[in-house]
Amino acid sequence: MSNISIGRKDVYWSYVGSFFRLAANILLLPFMLHYLSDDDLGMWYVFAGISQFVVLLDFGFAPALSRNISYLWCGAYELQKENVSDTIGETDYFSLKKLFTTCKYIYLFIALVAFIVLSTVGTFYVLSLETSNNNVLISWVVYGVGVVLNLYYSYFTSFLRGVGAIAENNIAGVISKAIQIILSCVLLYKGMGLLGAAIGYLASGIALRIYSIRAFYNYEDLGKSLKKIEGRVSISDCWKMFSVIWYNASKEGLIMISNYMSSQANTLICSSVLGLASTGSYGISVQLATVVTGLSSIPYATYQPKMLEKILKDELRYGLRIFSGATALFSITFLFLSICTLLSIPLILWLKPSFSVNYSMMTILMIFMFIDKLYRLFSSYISNFNKLPYTQSFVVSAVFSIILSFILAKYTSLGIWALIISPLVIDLGYNAWKWPKYVLNDNNISFWGFVKLGHEEVKLLINKIKGGKSK
């Protein structure tokens, strides 16, 4: 049985990696604001919005794979459609090999479908938007190739996270985003505009996959261990493995769609209803809030494999302690970074006077993003038990959110406000309180008891980080 150890190196690279991954576009923002026209900036966010939609073709396999990889790595006797195995032992490398082979087939199919969608529907939508840029099509082609390659090789990221190779996974992210930032800035400076930004994105994806593949095979001699396994993985083996994974992956897929509908899809509504200039302003605001949310969520993402290990070993109280500490760190970090973001608005207005989001709007957006991410952390903790009871409520809420956003944006004078208020109201109606309450009741702990537990765990986590690996 292999243990998952999270220590100083993993935490450090989680912050550095997440910063580069989430802040890459923020670091690029001054160059884009200076070298791209309002229409090109809006088109860039349209590219991002479409790519986020296409990434939904992953349909929940990434989180489902990470969980199942962790189960096998920690010695689960078998994978189950729901709940976790009661029997654990040594790591079964043949099962890992079957899962790895199954992933190759799954993501080859996903990449092919993504290529078809991007080259048809995506191209039609991009060309339907009014713009003075004559290089939009070639920029879109380069960007689309990057999206397809990223999708095909993304299962290596799931495997790295699943076996606890947190540092290696984030080092890959740092290298790739550093390449994107440097290359994009140079090409923007050279006057390549939107095409330069697209080339930087493509180069970033290629670098990420090259390093991830190498890191996976070198991590704790995984490559050698898999090569030693005799026996060929049959189509029948892959189909059985797919059937197990698909049970919850299909639910994760519906949740991914709901996430997109309640956030990223607003970019497309903005571009079609409010125009590209407003899309640029809205895109920048969401981008800033997303960076804050992502950086604040690092503790949970870093320690999630450890939570999975403790749940598999039936050490539930230990798993809850880790979760409470990660939630406390999320709340503290989010508050601090939100204040920093609000203080940065004058700088953005100086760089881009046409930016149309003010302090009040940004504050409400931050409140929405906090509430939204907080209940998603609780739902993610529930998923560590290989069950997803929240699927239906997420989907229903997303449908109402997207409908309300469209109606308010098109038929009222709220403008960008409509895209912020709508999902916030829908969240407060059910999900925001339902799933935190579910976790608290399931663990027989009060809200304030959970807060106290989180405070205690934060101190323990800090000591562990200072001392080395977590046990």
C-alpha positions, 0 to 999 in steps of 0.5 A, a space after each residue: 500500500 502506498 501512502 500519500 504524503 503532503 509536505 512543505 514542497 507540495 504546499 509551496 509548489 501548490 501556491 506557486 503553481 496556482 499563482 502562475 496558472 490563475 494569474 498568467 492572464 492577470 500578468 498578461 493583462 497590462 500588455 493586452 490592455 495596451 496592445 489589444 483593441 477593445 474588440 480584440 480584448 473582447 474576442 480573447 474572452 470569447 475564445 476563453 468562453 468557447 474553450 471553457 465550453 468545449 472543456 466540458 466534453 471532459 464530462 467529469 472524468 478528471 475529478 472522477 479519475 483523480 479520486 479512483 487513482 487515489 483509491 487504487 494507489 492507497 490500496 483499495 481492493 477494487 473500485 466501486 461505482 459508489 462509496 469506497 472499498 472496505 478492503 485495502 492492501 498493497 497497491 495493485 499496479 495491474 489495476 492502475 495499468 487498466 485505468 491508465 489504458 482506459 483513460 487513453 481511449 476516453 481522452 482520445 474520443 474526447 479530443 476528437 469530439 472537441 476538434 469537431 465542435 471547435 472547427 464547426 460551431 466554434 468557428 461559426 460563432 467567432 466569425 459571426 461577431 463583428 470585428 475589424 481584425 483580419 487575423 481572427 480566423 487564424 488566431 482562432 485556429 491556433 487557439 483551438 489546436 491548443 485546446 484540443 492538445 490540452 484535452 487529449 493529454 489532460 489525464 496525466 494531470 489527474 494521475 499526478 494528483 491522484 498519486 499525490 505528486 502535488 509538487 510535480 503537477 504544479 511545477 509543470 504548471 509553472 513552466 507552462 505558464 512562464 512560457 505563455 507569459 514570456 512568449 505572449 508578451 514578446 509577440 504582443 510587443 512585436 505587434 502580432 496582437 490576438 494571434 500572438 496571444 493565441 500562439 502563447 497559449 498553444 506553446 503553454 499547453 505543449 510544454 505542460 504536457 511534455 513535463 507532465 508525462 515525464 514527471 508521471 513516469 518518474 514519480 516513485 518509479 511508476 513507469 518501471 512498476 507499470 512496465 513490469 506488469 505482465 499481461 495485456 489490458 483487453 478491451 473488456 478490461 477497459 469497458 469494465 473500468 469505464 463502466 465503474 468510472 462513468 457512474 459518477 463521472 456522468 454526474 460530475 459532467 452534469 455538475 461541470 455543465 452547471 458550473 459553466 452555465 452559472 459563470 462562464 456562459 455569462 461571457 457569451 451572453 455578455 458578448 451577444 447582448 451587451 457587446 464586445 466592449 462590455 464583455 472585456 470589462 466583465 471578463 476582466 472582473 470575473 478573471 480577477 475574482 477567479 484568481 482570488 478564488 483559485 488562490 484561496 482554494 489551494 489548501 483544499 486542492 493540495 490536501 484533498 488526496 490526503 483526505 481521500 486516503 484517510 476516508 479510505 482508511 476509515 479515519 473520518 475524524 482525521 479527514 474532517 479535521 483536514 477539511 475544516 482547516 482547508 476551509 478556514 484557510 480558504 476564508 481567511 485568504 479570500 478576504 485578504 485577496 479580495 481587499 487587495 483586488 478592490 484596491 487595484 481597481 484604480 490601477 486598472 482604470 488608469 490602464 483602461 479608462 473604458 473599464 466599466 466595473 466599479 467598487 460596488 459591482 466588484 464587491 458584490 461579485 467577490 461576495 458571490 464568488 466566495 459563497 459559490 466556492 464555499 458550498 462547492 468545497 463542501 460538496 467536493 468533500 462529500 464527493 471524496 466518499 465517492 457519492 454525489 447527492 448534490 448533482 440534481 440541485 446544481 443542474 436545476 440551479 444552473 438552469 434558472 441562473 442562466 435564464 435569469 441572467 439572460 432575461 435581466 441582461 436583455 430586458 432591463 437596464 442592469 447591464 453587467 449587474 444582471 450577470 452578477 446578481 442572478 447567480 447570487 440570488 439562485 445560490 442563496 435559495 438552496 445550494 449555499 446552505 444545503 450542502 454545508 448543512 449536509 456535511 455538518 449534520 453527517 459528522 454530528 458537528 455544529 457550525 461553530 464547532 466546525 469553525 473551532 476545529 478549523 482554527 485548531 487544524 490551521 495551527 497544526 497544518 502550519 506546524 506540519 508544513 514547518 516540520 515536513 511531510 504530513 502523516 
